[in-house]
Every structure is written in C-alpha cells, then in structure tokens.
Amino acid sequence: MNESLLRFMEGNIPEPKVTVQPNFEIHVESEFYPAGILAGLNSLTDTISENTVTILKLNKRKVTARLANDESLDVIAILRNLSDSNVPQNVLTELEEWVGHSEVFTLYHGFGLLEGNPNFDMVKNFTVKNISPALRIVKNPKKLFGKLEEAKLVPIIVKHSDKAFRSLPDCVKSRFSKKSDMLAKRKKKKTVTLKRKTVITLYFPDKSVFEKCSKALIQKRCDIEMNRENKSISYSGEKQKEINSALKTLKKEYVIKMKDIDW
C-alpha cells in the first residue's frame, strides 16, 4: 500500500508529462504505465528505457514508413499535442525533411506506355493503368505491338535506353515533344556585357584629418570625390596607389587603422 495506490483507487491519477528533447528523445514521465501514449508513439520510435520516466527516440525509418502508408498522419501535430513544452526547432525542421522523404511512387519495370486511343478489347486486356483517354500503361508491350500490327493499325514501337529517351521520328504524331520541336523552341540567348567599376569610400573621424588627406590628394592631382558634409573621400580602385601615398604622409602624425563597415 502506498500513496500511488490510494490515488489510483480515488481516480486521482496525474497526467503523464511528455517532453521532446533536441536529441530526438521523448521523455514520458508518469507514475503509472502510460499505455495510451506509448501505443501512439511505438510505431514512430525506439524504446531506450522504461521506468518512472520512459525514454523513446524518434526513428526516421519508422516515421517515413508510417507517413508513406498514411498521408494524413501529422507527426509534428502529435508531438505538439503530447508535449508539455515547445518541440525543439531542430526536431521540427528534421521532421519536415522526413515528410518529404516519405513521398512514394510506383515504378513500372518492363511495362510500356501506349499512346493513342484504340478502343479495342485486346488493348483493355493489356492495360494496367489508364493515365488519360489517350495514354495508358500496358504490360507485354512487344506482344501488344504485334496484336496492333495484326489489326492493321500501323503502330510504332520505341524502346528507350536506361540513360536517355530516344527521339521520335518526325513522321510520328505524338503528344510528346520531338527533338526537332525542342530545338525549334529554343531561343538563342543574346550576350549582354555589363561594365563594372569598383568605388572605395574612406570615412574620416574628424574634419582635420579629412582636410589633410584631401590636400595631399589634390597636390598629387588625384581624381577623387570629396564629401565635406560626411567627411568622406571616394575613389576608384585604380587610384589606390595615390591614396596609399597620401595616407603615408598622415602616418607622421597618426596611427592609421582600417575598418570595413556594412551598410
């Protein structure tokens, strides 16, 4: 007999506390075995340990498998509803990537794509999936081709390689673009040359230093742009040699340091 039994008999059972950790662990703290919570998480996690605090860990393979079988499943919503605190952002980001990995598709190997609208029973017998009235996936494409030839429909069979699609002959009528059509649609790109000029701006801490540097550059007949209002000098990169020479004269009075700034 202990307090837990008394609370159980009185129906005063505290709710389990669920916490999602940044390392993808889910800590379920409960005085009694949290069967309902564990039942909902077992198919998404691996069990690390079981005690007063049961530790589970999200398993990517299990999560993506569940998502592939059930597109309506929202793992993020499940964790948010269970957790007593915010789900860590890195866990949310990773789960969103797992959702993308769970998207599945069916790969038909050894089948063919029949284009056209031959409304014959024999075509229906070969049809695996109707994509549209004029497109369907068929089995035994070579055998079907022979049947279509016997029916005097003048079919054409195209076998693509594993690395690339074969171009269709120009005489073929198809919904798919031919190589000649693709080349015709291509527009020749016009070459445009953009001219670029790098401009460097020096900002001086006070008017005195600004004036001394400006005077030295004027004496050297250096082409610069001066802004007395914000005490700055702007020049092109090709003028760097003259700028260095002018700054060298200032070093007799000042210790000059350069600091890059972002605007």
C-alpha positions in Angstrom: 0.0 0.0 0.0 1.4 3.4 -0.9 0.2 6.8 -2.0 0.1 5.8 -5.7 -2.4 3.0 -5.0 -4.6 5.4 -3.0 -4.6 7.9 -5.8 -5.4 5.2 -8.3 -8.3 4.0 -6.2 -9.6 7.5 -5.8 -9.2 8.1 -9.6 -6.8 10.9 -8.8 -4.2 10.0 -11.4 -1.9 12.8 -12.7 -1.5 13.2 -16.4 1.8 11.9 -17.8 4.4 14.6 -18.6 5.8 14.4 -22.1 9.0 16.3 -23.1 10.6 16.2 -26.6 14.4 16.7 -26.4 16.6 18.3 -29.0 18.4 14.9 -29.5 15.0 13.4 -30.7 14.3 11.6 -27.4 10.8 11.7 -26.0 10.7 11.5 -22.2 7.4 10.3 -20.8 7.2 10.9 -17.0 4.3 9.0 -15.4 3.5 7.5 -12.1 1.6 4.7 -13.8 2.4 2.9 -17.1 1.3 5.4 -19.8 -0.1 2.7 -22.1 -2.1 5.1 -24.3 0.8 7.4 -25.1 3.2 4.6 -25.7 0.8 2.9 -28.0 0.6 6.0 -30.2 4.4 6.5 -30.2 5.7 2.9 -30.5 5.3 2.9 -34.3 7.4 6.1 -34.6 10.1 5.5 -32.0 12.6 3.1 -30.5 12.3 2.4 -26.7 15.5 3.4 -24.9 14.5 2.6 -21.3 11.3 2.1 -19.3 10.9 3.3 -15.7 9.1 6.1 -14.0 10.5 8.1 -16.9 10.1 6.1 -20.2 12.6 7.3 -22.8 11.8 6.8 -26.5 13.7 8.1 -29.6 12.2 9.1 -32.9 13.3 6.7 -35.7 13.5 8.1 -39.2 12.8 4.8 -40.9 9.7 4.2 -38.8 8.4 7.7 -39.2 8.8 7.7 -43.0 7.2 4.3 -43.3 4.2 5.4 -41.3 3.9 8.6 -43.5 4.2 6.6 -46.7 1.3 4.4 -45.6 -0.8 7.2 -44.1 -0.6 10.6 -45.9 -3.0 12.2 -43.4 -0.6 11.4 -40.5 0.8 14.6 -38.9 3.7 13.6 -36.7 4.5 17.3 -35.8 0.9 17.8 -34.6 1.1 14.6 -32.5 4.2 15.7 -30.7 2.9 19.2 -30.1 -0.3 17.9 -28.6 1.5 15.5 -26.3 4.4 17.7 -25.3 4.1 19.9 -22.2 6.7 22.4 -23.7 7.6 23.6 -27.2 9.0 21.0 -29.5 12.7 22.0 -30.3 13.0 23.7 -33.6 15.7 21.4 -34.9 13.3 18.4 -34.4 10.6 20.2 -36.3 12.9 21.0 -39.2 14.1 17.5 -39.4 10.6 16.1 -39.3 9.6 18.3 -42.2 12.5 16.8 -44.2 11.4 13.3 -43.3 7.9 14.1 -44.6 9.5 14.9 -48.0 11.4 11.6 -47.9 8.2 9.7 -47.3 6.7 10.6 -50.7 6.4 7.3 -52.7 5.7 6.5 -56.3 5.2 3.3 -58.3 8.0 2.3 -60.7 6.8 0.1 -63.6 9.6 -2.0 -64.9 9.2 -4.0 -68.1 5.9 -2.2 -68.9 5.2 0.2 -71.8 3.4 3.5 -72.4 0.7 3.2 -75.1 -0.2 6.5 -76.8 -3.3 6.7 -78.8 -7.0 5.8 -78.4 -7.5 2.4 -79.9 -10.8 1.3 -78.3 -10.3 -2.5 -78.6 -10.9 -5.2 -76.1 -7.4 -6.5 -76.8 -5.9 -3.2 -75.6 -8.0 -3.3 -72.5 -6.6 -6.8 -71.7 -3.1 -5.3 -71.7 -3.9 -2.2 -69.8 -2.5 -1.9 -66.3 -3.4 1.8 -65.6 -5.3 4.4 -67.5 -3.5 7.8 -67.3 -5.8 9.6 -69.7 -8.1 8.7 -72.6 -5.0 8.7 -74.9 -2.3 7.4 -72.5 -2.1 4.1 -70.6 0.4 1.9 -69.0 0.4 -1.6 -70.6 2.1 -4.9 -69.9 3.8 -7.1 -72.5 4.4 -4.1 -74.9 6.0 -6.3 -77.6 3.1 -8.7 -77.7 0.6 -5.8 -77.8 2.6 -4.3 -80.7 2.2 -7.5 -82.6 -1.6 -7.5 -81.9 -1.9 -3.9 -83.2 0.0 -4.8 -86.3 -2.3 -7.7 -87.0 -5.2 -5.2 -86.6 -3.5 -3.1 -89.3 -3.2 0.0 -87.1 0.4 0.7 -88.3 1.8 1.1 -84.7 5.4 2.2 -84.0 7.3 0.9 -81.0 10.1 3.0 -79.4 12.5 1.4 -76.9 14.3 3.9 -74.7 17.7 3.2 -73.2 18.4 3.2 -69.5 20.3 6.5 -69.7 18.2 8.6 -72.1 15.0 8.8 -74.1 15.1 8.1 -77.8 13.8 10.8 -80.1 10.7 10.1 -82.0 10.7 10.1 -85.8 9.4 13.3 -87.4 6.6 11.4 -89.1 5.1 10.3 -85.8 2.2 12.2 -84.3 2.7 12.3 -80.6 1.8 14.4 -77.5 5.5 14.3 -76.5 7.9 16.8 -78.0 10.3 15.6 -80.7 13.9 16.6 -80.8 13.3 18.8 -83.8 10.4 20.5 -81.9 12.6 21.1 -78.9 15.4 22.7 -81.0 12.9 24.9 -82.7 11.6 26.2 -79.4 15.0 27.0 -78.1 15.8 30.7 -78.4 19.3 31.9 -79.0 20.4 33.8 -75.9 21.7 37.3 -76.5 25.1 38.1 -74.9 25.0 41.2 -72.7 28.1 42.8 -71.3 27.8 44.7 -68.0 30.5 47.1 -67.1 31.5 47.3 -63.5 33.6 49.8 -61.6 34.6 49.4 -58.0 34.4 52.5 -55.9 36.0 52.7 -52.4 34.9 55.3 -49.8 37.0 56.3 -46.8 35.2 58.0 -43.9 37.4 60.2 -41.7 36.7 60.6 -37.9 37.2 64.3 -37.9 37.4 67.3 -40.2 41.1 67.9 -39.5 42.3 64.5 -40.8 39.9 64.8 -43.7 41.3 68.1 -44.8 44.9 67.0 -44.5 44.3 63.9 -46.6 42.2 65.8 -49.2 45.0 68.4 -49.5 47.6 65.7 -50.1 45.5 64.1 -52.8 44.8 67.4 -54.5 48.5 68.2 -54.7 49.0 64.8 -56.4 46.3 65.7 -58.9 44.4 62.6 -57.9 40.9 62.3 -59.3 38.7 61.8 -56.2 35.2 62.7 -55.0 35.1 64.6 -51.7 32.1 65.0 -49.4 32.8 67.6 -46.8 29.4 67.0 -45.1 30.1 63.4 -44.0 33.9 63.8 -44.2 34.4 61.1 -46.9 36.6 60.6 -49.9 35.5 58.2 -52.7 37.8 56.9 -55.5 38.1 54.1 -58.0 40.3 51.1 -57.3 42.9 52.1 -59.8 43.7 55.2 -57.7 44.8 53.1 -54.7 48.5 53.8 -55.2 47.9 57.6 -54.9 45.6 57.1 -51.9 48.3 55.0 -50.1 50.9 57.7 -50.8 48.6 60.3 -49.3 47.8 58.2 -46.3 51.6 57.7 -45.8 52.0 61.4 -45.2 49.4 61.2 -42.4 51.2 58.4 -40.6 53.8 61.0 -39.5 51.1 62.3 -37.1 48.6 59.5 -36.8 48.4 55.7 -36.3 46.0 54.7 -39.1 43.8 51.7 -38.9 41.3 50.5 -41.5 37.9 49.0 -40.5 35.4 47.6 -43.0 31.8 48.6 -42.5 28.5 47.3 -43.7 25.5 49.5 -44.6 
